[in-house]
């Protein structure tokens, strides 16, 4: 009886900013498997609290826009090199880009930048995120919105493959400029493909100019 009461109490706890730690289908989330040449990462995007950002990410997945791209940045904290973030996606390849989306700040979604958080990278302005994303290793509260600072749009979390994330964080880096100085991965980690696990794929139907001229194998 006591165990049953404790279980009910746990279910009633608020989930504000708390990731759902499961690698099984969960209502309100859609999982995506990102296969890299360092291993696989499975993420769950939050369809309810960050619908616009999640839909944008899934559009890139369903169109195959992440296939053949890379993780190109590993930002390690100077005080704690095993913590930081890795960043990947289309980088500057405009051929793969979909028009930018409205910004969903953490102050609106309630999804804080905790350990293993999935979030959108963007230039230094709102409503500019497209096809680049990052994964945090360790809590990163400076990415959350506060006051006039809009922060970054967290929209999901890693449910499997943090060992792969940490391997990518540890690879040799250099180059870059400004805030990214010394953080560019010298041999970018290839994203072989990203595929939706839950639900039915919904391709955008947009033209895929990066595939023009690529010969496909005859079956």
N, C-alpha and C positions, 0 to 999 in steps of 0.2 A: 504493500500500500504506500509506504514511504517513497519507494522508487518511482511509483506512478505519479505521485504528487510532484516530485522533483522534476520528472520528465515534462509534465504539464507546465511547470514554472519556467523551465528552459525554453519551451516553445513560445511562451508569452513575452520573453525578453525582447526589447527593441533591437532592430538590426541597423540602426543609423550608422552608416559608414563602416559596417562590418561585412567582410566577405563571407560568402557561403562556401565552406570548405568541403566541396564534394566533387567527385568526378563521375557523377551520375546525372541523368536528366533532372533538372530542377525547374519547376514552374516559374516563369518570368525571366529565365535565362536561356541563352543559346550558346552551346559550346563549339569552339573552333580548334582544330588541330593544326598547328604550324610545324611543318617538317623542315628541319634544317640539316646541314651537313655536320652539325655538332650534336644532333639528337632532336627529339620532338618536344614541343611545348603545347599543352592544352589550356586554352583560356575560356572563360565563361563571360559573355557580355550581358549586361543588365538591361533587359528590354523595357522594363517598367520605369526605372528611375532615370535612365539616360537613353531615351528612345531614339533621338536624332543621331547621337554619336554612335550608338550601337548599330543602327540601320546603315549608317555610312560605312562602318567597318565591314559589315556583312556584305554590302554591295561590292566592295573591293575583293572580298573573299569569293563571292559567287561569280564574279566576272573573271576570276583568275588574275587579277591585277597585281597581287602579291607574289604570284608564282614566278620564280627566277629573279626576285629582288634580293635584298640582303639586310642583315643587321650590320650597320656601318658605324655605330658609335657605342663606346663603352665608357661611361663616366664613373670613375671610381672616386670615392671620397678620400681626400688626402689623409684625414685622421683615422679612417677605417677603410682600407682598400677592398675589403670583402663586401662593402655596401656601396650602393649607388644606383645606376640605372643603365639599361641597354636600350638602344633605339634602332628601329628598322622600318622598312617599308619602301616606298617608291623613291625616296631621296629627292633628287631634282629632276627625275624623269617625267616631264610634263605629258608625255604621250600616254602615260598610265593614269593621269589625274582625272578625277571627277570634280566638278565645281565645289568650292568650300562650303562648309555647313555652319549654321548658327552655333555659337558657343554655349555649352551647358556647364556652368560653373559648379564646383563642389558645394557652394552655398545653396544651390538650387536642388541638386541631386541627392546630397547627403552622402556621397561616396567619397570618403577621404582617401588620401594617398598613404595607404598602409604598406606593409611588406607584400610583395607579389601583386601589386595593383597594375592594371592595364589602363593606359591613359593616352590621349592624343597629343602628339607634338604639333607645334604651330609656330609661325613667325611671331614677332612681337606685336601682335594686334589681335583683337577679337574677331570671331567669325572668319578665320583664315585656315582652319585645320582641314587637311585633305586626306592624304594617304600615307602619313608617317605616324608611328605610334611608339610608345616606350613602356617598359616594364620596370617597376621599382624593386630593388633588393634592399630591404629594410624600410622602416617608416620614413616618409619624405614629406612632412607637413608643410614645408616651404612651397610646395606645389599647389596647396589648397588656396582657394579664394579667401581673401580677408580685406575688409575695408574697400579701398579703391583698386586693390590688386585683384585682377580677374582670375588668376591662377590657370590651371590646366584642367581639361575635361576628362576626369577619371570616369571609366564606364564599364569596368569589369575587373577580373582578377584571374590569376593562374590557378588552375585546379590540379595540374600535373605537369611535371617537367621543370621544376625549379632547379634541379641539378643541371639541366641544360642551360638555363638562364645564367647560373653562376659560372659555368664553363665559358660562356660567351663574355661575361664581365671580366674574366681573367685573361683574355687574349691580349697580345701586344698591341699597343696603341701609339699614336703620334700625330703629327700634322695638326690640321685644324687651325682656327683663329678665334679670337674673342673668347666667349664662354666655352667654346668647344676646343680650345687649344689643348693639344695633347690627348684628345679623346677619340680621334678617328681610328677605327680598327684598320690596321695595316693590311691585313688580308681579310676583307669582309666575309662574314659568315653567310653562306648562301641559304636563302629560303627556297627550298625545292618546290613546295606548294603549301597553300593554306586551304583547308577544306572544312565546310560546315558539318558538324556531327549531328546536331539536333535540327529538326524541321526540314522543310523543303527549300532548296536553293532558289533564289529569285534574281537571276541575272538582269542587269539594267537594259540590255539590248543596245548599249552604246557601241560605237565603232572601237576597235582595238588596234590602233595604229602601230603599236610596238610589235605586233605579230606579222605585219606586212613584210613580205619578202622572206619570211622564215619557211623553209621547206619542211613539211611534215612527213614522217615515215609512211610508206605505202603498206597497207594491211592486206 
